Amino acid sequence: MKLNVLILLIILTLLTSCNGQTSSYEKNTKQLNKQIEKGNTVKELGSNIMVIYQDKNNIYWFGSWETGVYKYDGKTLINYTTKHGLSNNRVDEIKEDKSGNIYFTSSNSKSTISKFDGNLFTTISAKISNDWKLESTDMWFRHSYENEEKVYRYDGNTLFELELPQPPYLSNPFGVYSIYKDRIGNIWFGTNPVGVCRYDGQSFKWITEEDVTEFRSGGANGVRSITEDKNGDFWFNTEYRYGVYDSTTLESDKFYTRHKSIGGLDGKKDSSLDEYLSTVKDNFNNLWFVTYLDGVWKYDGTKIMHYPVQDNSKDISLFSIYKDNKGDLWLGTHENGAYKFNGTTFEKFIK
């Protein structure tokens, strides 16, 4: 009788232990589920789409002016905002590291960047530093549009807040509007209103505002876009092109040659289209230029072609142009969501 009682007690102890393990597992699973940020499933994009990015897994990310970021996997559209851990609902820049983490910067968020690892958003805070380096694995981000003369360098562990040196003979405050890594690994910073700066890991060299913009007596639009064409010449969202890595120099104290190039995009001598917001080189080496109020222009090296972008027969305002992993072209707009090029025209993206 005592033996049976003992056996029963042992069985009850084992069951209690198993049940305890199951409860602990369920609790841990629930905690893990809470750590996966699912966002809000929505039917359409917000109207103000500033930037577009496609990651290594072919997922699209749409950064907005005021409604956070949208993720689209080809089927479902998910919206993430500050409610889900994003540091700011304005997204100006989207980048990805080699591990597939996605980073979001905002002109409204100083000294922080949002990182999304597929499950959670974390905020990376910057360390004020003078640790200027040029490592191939580093990521570079804008600080803000304001006149703070700073950029971020991220080495995967620390986010360094760095201050750009003033260009020679100038003391104007400036902001960094664009960052570009060129074909040999040097970093370029487009500013407003003091021109463009190249950092090669050793020194800083400037192409000053007077050699970049045509607004000699008025305000500057800022260097919002930097790219290289098929010949290796640089374009800084103006009508000129710049030879840098060649043997010809304009003057002995300059490291570049400025070439008169396409002129105004519309071919007129006195054109209002000699500056643009964004540019990209397609898979056929054509350059595509986005203007704020007058559509998109393609330059094939010889001629210019205009592509109006309209909604209900009215021209719409544009922010940016982006080439995805397949080479398809996308537009971010001020009030009309995103547009995609169908080979003939740009049409509104509807999932």
HELIX and SHEET records of a PDB file:
HELIX    1   1 LYS A    2  LYS A   34  1                                  33    
HELIX    2   2 THR A   82  HIS A   84  5                                   3    
HELIX    3   3 GLU A  209  ASP A  211  5                                   3    
SHEET    1   A 5 ASN A  40  VAL A  42  0                                        
SHEET    2   A 5 LEU A  77  TYR A  80 -1                                        
SHEET    3   A 5 VAL A  69  TYR A  72 -1                                        
SHEET    4   A 5 TYR A  60  SER A  64 -1                                        
SHEET    5   A 5 ILE A  49  GLN A  54 -1                                        
SHEET    1   B 7 GLU A  93  GLU A  96  0                                        
SHEET    2   B 7 ILE A 102  THR A 105 -1                                        
SHEET    3   B 7 THR A 112  PHE A 116 -1                                        
SHEET    4   B 7 PHE A 121  ILE A 128 -1                                        
SHEET    5   B 7 LEU A 159  GLU A 163  1                                        
SHEET    6   B 7 LYS A 150  TYR A 154 -1                                        
SHEET    7   B 7 MET A 139  ARG A 142 -1                                        
SHEET    1   C 4 GLY A 175  LYS A 181  0                                        
SHEET    2   C 4 ILE A 187  ASN A 192 -1                                        
SHEET    3   C 4 VAL A 196  TYR A 199 -1                                        
SHEET    4   C 4 PHE A 204  ILE A 207 -1                                        
SHEET    1   D 2 THR A 227  GLU A 228  0                                        
SHEET    2   D 2 PHE A 234  TRP A 235 -1                                        
SHEET    1   E 2 TYR A 240  GLY A 243  0                                        
SHEET    2   E 2 THR A 257  LYS A 260 -1                                        
SHEET    1   F 4 SER A 278  LYS A 281  0                                        
SHEET    2   F 4 LEU A 287  VAL A 290 -1                                        
SHEET    3   F 4 VAL A 296  TYR A 299 -1                                        
SHEET    4   F 4 ILE A 304  TYR A 307 -1                                        
SHEET    1   G 2 GLN A 310  ASP A 311  0                                        
SHEET    2   G 2 LYS A 314  ASP A 315 -1                                        
SHEET    1   H 4 LEU A 318  LYS A 323  0                                        
SHEET    2   H 4 LEU A 329  THR A 333 -1                                        
SHEET    3   H 4 ALA A 338  PHE A 341 -1                                        
SHEET    4   H 4 PHE A 346  LYS A 348 -1                                        
END                                                                             
